[in-house]
Amino acid sequence: MQLFFVFTTCSCSVSDVCQFGVSTRKVDNLVESLELNIDKSKVSRLSKELDGIVEEFRNRELSDKGYPYLYLDATFPRVRENGHIRSMAMVIAVGINTNGTREVLGYDIGMSETCEYWINFLQSLVNRGLKGVKLVISDFHQGLKNAISKVLTGSSWQRCQVHFMRKVLCDVPKKQKSLVA
């Protein structure tokens, strides 16, 4: 069990580091400093293994459970693509099933957070069996709102309170933030 934990922890860490644009040399230095004795070929093999696991996760069927609540969000990590480091949109969908359990339903990485991109992402979830969404919670991104209305017809939309509060605090003068927060 302990060996499995070390393997999965190292595998995920090495994969994450590679995915987010760290050079192979720096990965080697990291692995060496952790005294893990993993060479480049093992890093490559671990990455390929994890790619398969990730693809299986991203393509799994969603029709076996209902998800009446869906949280959608995006962040912009720096990733390596074609040898260049750039900021890209990483979108994520977290569903809450009928038992109240949260579950990551899907994620994707693309050039930007456009309406068309959100439509394609949401449609991929529907194609995998997502149905019965009653309420979608997200930020106030107009392209996302339009995509929700086109793909998840019949569902209601609510602005995420965390995003709302961040926006309010950005607009409040610094001296008055304590009155609002």
LUMGUTI-972091 format. One record per residue (C-alpha): x, y, z; residue number from 1. Coordinates in Angstrom, 2 decimals. Layout:
<recs>
[[X,Y,Z],NUM]
...
</recs>
This chain:
<recs>
[[0.00,0.00,0.00],1]
[[2.77,2.44,0.90],2]
[[4.61,1.67,-2.35],3]
[[1.41,2.34,-4.32],4]
[[1.01,5.70,-2.53],5]
[[4.60,6.68,-3.35],6]
[[4.15,5.58,-6.99],7]
[[0.89,7.49,-7.49],8]
[[2.16,10.57,-5.67],9]
[[5.37,10.64,-7.68],10]
[[3.56,9.84,-10.92],11]
[[1.05,12.63,-10.44],12]
[[3.70,15.13,-9.38],13]
[[5.99,14.31,-12.29],14]
[[3.09,14.41,-14.73],15]
[[1.79,17.72,-13.36],16]
[[5.22,19.29,-13.51],17]
[[5.70,18.15,-17.12],18]
[[2.23,19.27,-18.18],19]
[[2.59,22.75,-16.76],20]
[[5.71,23.56,-18.71],21]
[[8.66,22.54,-16.58],22]
[[11.61,21.31,-18.66],23]
[[12.75,17.70,-18.56],24]
[[16.05,18.84,-17.05],25]
[[14.24,20.57,-14.18],26]
[[12.06,17.49,-13.67],27]
[[15.26,15.42,-13.48],28]
[[16.66,17.83,-10.87],29]
[[13.42,17.65,-8.87],30]
[[13.38,13.86,-8.97],31]
[[17.06,13.75,-7.99],32]
[[16.54,16.15,-5.07],33]
[[13.70,13.93,-3.82],34]
[[16.04,10.92,-4.13],35]
[[13.50,9.00,-6.20],36]
[[15.95,7.55,-8.76],37]
[[13.63,8.05,-11.73],38]
[[15.37,8.53,-15.07],39]
[[14.02,10.26,-18.20],40]
[[12.68,7.04,-19.69],41]
[[10.73,6.30,-16.51],42]
[[9.32,9.84,-16.47],43]
[[8.25,9.33,-20.08],44]
[[6.68,5.94,-19.28],45]
[[4.85,7.36,-16.25],46]
[[3.53,10.23,-18.36],47]
[[2.21,7.79,-20.99],48]
[[0.56,5.65,-18.30],49]
[[-1.06,8.68,-16.77],50]
[[-2.21,9.92,-20.17],51]
[[-4.19,6.69,-20.54],52]
[[-5.71,7.02,-17.07],53]
[[-6.62,10.66,-17.70],54]
[[-8.20,9.88,-21.09],55]
[[-10.28,7.12,-19.52],56]
[[-11.44,9.56,-16.83],57]
[[-12.23,12.29,-19.37],58]
[[-14.26,9.92,-21.56],59]
[[-16.14,8.02,-18.86],60]
[[-19.91,7.68,-19.09],61]
[[-21.94,10.14,-16.98],62]
[[-25.42,8.69,-17.54],63]
[[-25.36,6.38,-14.51],64]
[[-26.00,9.27,-12.08],65]
[[-28.03,12.44,-12.15],66]
[[-26.33,15.76,-11.51],67]
[[-28.98,18.38,-10.75],68]
[[-26.33,20.99,-9.85],69]
[[-23.36,21.91,-11.98],70]
[[-20.51,24.29,-11.15],71]
[[-18.52,25.64,-14.09],72]
[[-15.32,27.64,-13.87],73]
[[-12.10,28.46,-15.68],74]
[[-8.57,29.26,-14.69],75]
[[-5.58,30.23,-16.79],76]
[[-2.47,28.17,-15.98],77]
[[0.74,28.44,-17.94],78]
[[1.20,25.30,-20.04],79]
[[3.73,24.00,-22.51],80]
[[2.45,23.65,-26.07],81]
[[4.67,22.97,-29.06],82]
[[7.74,23.94,-27.05],83]
[[6.30,27.27,-25.90],84]
[[4.96,28.30,-22.51],85]
[[1.66,30.18,-22.69],86]
[[-1.41,30.92,-20.64],87]
[[-4.40,28.83,-21.68],88]
[[-7.97,28.42,-20.47],89]
[[-8.57,25.35,-18.31],90]
[[-12.29,24.82,-17.82],91]
[[-13.80,22.46,-15.28],92]
[[-17.25,21.08,-14.54],93]
[[-18.09,19.86,-11.04],94]
[[-21.43,18.13,-10.64],95]
[[-23.34,17.55,-7.45],96]
[[-25.27,14.30,-7.63],97]
[[-28.62,13.49,-6.02],98]
[[-26.82,12.31,-2.86],99]
[[-25.12,15.71,-2.50],100]
[[-21.68,14.40,-3.45],101]
[[-19.43,16.62,-5.59],102]
[[-17.67,15.01,-8.51],103]
[[-15.41,16.38,-11.23],104]
[[-17.27,15.57,-14.44],105]
[[-14.77,16.93,-16.90],106]
[[-12.13,19.46,-17.75],107]
[[-10.49,20.74,-20.88],108]
[[-7.69,23.07,-21.90],109]
[[-8.05,25.49,-24.81],110]
[[-6.78,28.76,-26.18],111]
[[-9.45,30.99,-24.65],112]
[[-12.76,31.03,-22.80],113]
[[-15.10,31.81,-25.71],114]
[[-18.79,30.96,-26.06],115]
[[-17.94,28.42,-28.78],116]
[[-15.35,26.76,-26.55],117]
[[-17.85,26.50,-23.69],118]
[[-20.51,25.11,-26.06],119]
[[-18.11,22.38,-27.22],120]
[[-17.12,21.54,-23.64],121]
[[-20.71,21.37,-22.39],122]
[[-21.78,19.36,-25.44],123]
[[-19.01,16.85,-24.71],124]
[[-20.48,16.37,-21.21],125]
[[-23.98,15.90,-22.65],126]
[[-22.61,13.43,-25.22],127]
[[-21.13,11.43,-22.34],128]
[[-24.54,11.24,-20.66],129]
[[-24.93,14.39,-18.56],130]
[[-28.63,15.06,-18.10],131]
[[-31.10,16.46,-15.60],132]
[[-29.14,19.61,-14.75],133]
[[-31.50,21.96,-12.92],134]
[[-29.09,24.69,-11.78],135]
[[-25.76,25.85,-13.17],136]
[[-23.52,28.01,-10.98],137]
[[-20.74,30.03,-12.62],138]
[[-19.16,33.43,-12.92],139]
[[-20.79,36.19,-14.98],140]
[[-18.90,35.41,-18.22],141]
[[-21.37,36.22,-21.00],142]
[[-20.01,33.58,-23.39],143]
[[-20.44,30.93,-20.71],144]
[[-23.98,32.08,-19.93],145]
[[-24.87,31.90,-23.63],146]
[[-23.37,28.41,-23.92],147]
[[-25.36,27.23,-20.89],148]
[[-28.62,28.47,-22.40],149]
[[-27.84,26.77,-25.74],150]
[[-26.62,23.40,-24.46],151]
[[-28.25,22.91,-21.06],152]
[[-31.73,24.06,-22.06],153]
[[-34.22,24.10,-19.24],154]
[[-31.62,24.63,-16.52],155]
[[-31.48,27.77,-14.40],156]
[[-28.34,29.85,-13.91],157]
[[-26.99,31.42,-10.72],158]
[[-24.00,33.68,-10.34],159]
[[-21.31,32.14,-8.16],160]
[[-21.22,34.01,-4.85],161]
[[-17.43,33.71,-4.58],162]
[[-16.95,35.35,-7.99],163]
[[-19.58,37.96,-7.14],164]
[[-17.84,38.88,-3.88],165]
[[-14.45,39.11,-5.60],166]
[[-15.95,41.51,-8.15],167]
[[-17.55,43.62,-5.42],168]
[[-14.29,43.81,-3.48],169]
[[-12.41,44.89,-6.61],170]
[[-14.79,47.82,-7.01],171]
[[-14.79,48.92,-3.35],172]
[[-12.13,51.43,-2.27],173]
[[-9.42,49.83,-0.13],174]
[[-10.34,51.81,3.00],175]
[[-13.94,50.56,2.84],176]
[[-13.31,46.85,2.10],177]
[[-13.60,45.87,5.76],178]
[[-17.16,47.25,5.76],179]
[[-18.12,45.01,2.84],180]
[[-16.13,41.83,3.44],181]
</recs>
